[in-house]
Amino acid sequence: MRWNAPGLVSVPVATPAEPVPAPPSVEELQALERAAREEGFARGHAEGVAAGQADVRRMVAQIEGVLDGFTRPLARLDGEVAEALADLAVRIAGHLVGRAYRADPTLLADLVREALEAVGSDTRELELRLHNDDFGVLAPHLAGLDGVRLVVDGALGRGELRLHSESVRIDGTIASRLQSVLEATLAAGEARP
């Protein structure tokens, strides 16, 4: 029999229903620590890589912005240089073509015939404007043209002409002809792959 203190209720002694698990061994604790460390390292590595990639993307965007700031003025300068070179080429070619027309006036007579053919034969009255010196040289070549009124135009240079009809105006100035050749050449260059 058991003695119980007066006024105290006896507490039945608990018998474990399930056995208490044995504490983990040192090797098991070390394995758990190693697994936790590896999991933490992997998570930290993944977060670090993601943060590094975000930093790299931000820096690349900044560098592209800086490079874009450098290339825009250069592209504009390239365009200005190309225009200046084209203008210079037109001027040099115009000077050389003008010399050729002075040396061989029949070249201008051929140009006049081409302009008249471009207008067509159904046009009633044409006005052909020529430089004074060209007018004197070409008069014998143009004497047989019907419906063509010849006019001296001091604004034109040697080797240049303007042909006017009711519906057509042909600008045969050297600058205009060279500009159309230049535009055709640039358009053909842009059309190539």
Disulfide bonds with the S-S distance in Angstrom:
none
